[in-house]
Amino acid sequence: MTVLTVVLATAISLAPPLLPRQSVVQGVVTGLSVVIALAVLRIVMAARRRAGRPPRPARPELRVPVALVGGSVVLVAAAGAHRWQNGLREVMSVPAVDVRWWLEALAVAIVVVAAVLAVPRLVHLLSRRRVAVAAVTVTLAIGATVGIGVTVGIGTATMAFSPGGTIDTVASPTALSAGLSGGAGSALSWNRLGREGQKFVSLPAEGSPIRIYVPLSAAPDPSARAEFAVDELRRSRAFDRPHLVVAVPTGSGWVDAAAVRGFEHRWGDDVAIVAQQYSDMPSWATFVLDHGAAEEEARALVTALRAHLSTLPDEQRPALHVYGQSLGATGASAVFDNEPEPCALFLAGPPAGVRTDGASVRANTSDPVVWWRPSLLWSPPDLSHARADAPIPPWLPVVSFVNTTVDLLTSLEAPPGHGHRYGDDQARCTSAHG
């Protein structure tokens, strides 16, 4: 049974993912799959013994046939995974999988299995005083090795697929125009904008952009920050422009440069963009710990803007557009009680379950954010609004949920136009009225 369990776990771990996978990540996935499967087998066998059912007698004559069949199954699964990985990589212009990739994945899987299976034995050794110190030392060493390996693997995947393989830095500009937060006359200094605000206002632009960014530190609560945003927009004469875009950031406060570029390319100096931060944690952490923050912040800002716009003459009132990506799409969608007007709502990579009625949606079928939700464990995803940018893996109960969860780790590191990376077309209206 042990051989069959390992074979089944290995084959399942090689099921088609949404995105190209680095060898170290695949090794960790395979190793953990085998460990979990062996743990389940052990629990089942223990339950059988407690129920008075004796274990089945060993049949040595079957060992070789079982090993041959098991090896064949793993080879077939690996061949299928090889074809799938290279199919994804060809579409996404990523280097193909080779023998080295498989050797690295195998080595990592073996290390993970060996390290985890060694833990119970080391725990047993802790009861022996003479070897307690040694056991603790070895346990910590193994834990550190596995932890570093996983971290390096994920980091390698991130760097491999990221543009240029570097982390963005923000240099303080010598001068900013009055139309930008932190610029001349702004109530915010450059340093108070925070990293994401600095990146947002300093993006390259043609013409005279108006970009207002309200960080968490600007005011103590969403309503106060919204009033602050209105004051900044008034100061920068943003309400004199025909279009006003509310860009709901992701959980970290990030606004996609491609979306900003898209809106400014589409409307030029006829548009102003405002973003209001609701968290400085990563989107996934905000989603888990404070899921409603995006909706609360977006509603506060849009409510304040609508109140101000209502005081303006109809002919001087700019069109209000709301944009959101990822968790920002959750907040953007929530500001409309009814179906929005054409071209009023732009969503990119909306998480599963976000209301998209009437919105201009950009979603890739290879984007795990679009797929992921707890119900993926037992039901297929809704991809009705997604663009088929790459081969779509078949939905498999439980397996697809696990694979999609793993793919979330590198969803922003996929090549442009795939995964959770979107282009200038985020600003394109898909309505016939746009």
Secondary structure as UniProt FT lines:
FT   HELIX           2..13
FT   HELIX           23..50
FT   TURN            51..52
FT   HELIX           60..62
FT   HELIX           63..92
FT   HELIX           99..125
FT   TURN            126..127
FT   HELIX           129..161
FT   HELIX           163..165
FT   TURN            178..179
FT   TURN            181..182
FT   TURN            184..185
FT   HELIX           191..193
FT   HELIX           194..201
FT   STRAND          210..214
FT   HELIX           216..218
FT   HELIX           222..235
FT   TURN            236..237
FT   HELIX           238..240
FT   STRAND          243..248
FT   TURN            251..252
FT   HELIX           257..267
FT   HELIX           268..270
FT   STRAND          271..276
FT   HELIX           283..289
FT   TURN            291..292
FT   HELIX           293..309
FT   TURN            310..311
FT   HELIX           314..316
FT   STRAND          319..325
FT   HELIX           327..334
FT   TURN            342..343
FT   STRAND          345..348
FT   TURN            352..353
FT   TURN            357..358
FT   STRAND          360..362
FT   TURN            365..366
FT   HELIX           368..371
FT   HELIX           374..377
FT   TURN            384..385
FT   TURN            397..398
FT   HELIX           399..407
FT   HELIX           408..413
FT   TURN            416..417
FT   TURN            419..420
FT   HELIX           424..427
FT   TURN            432..433
//
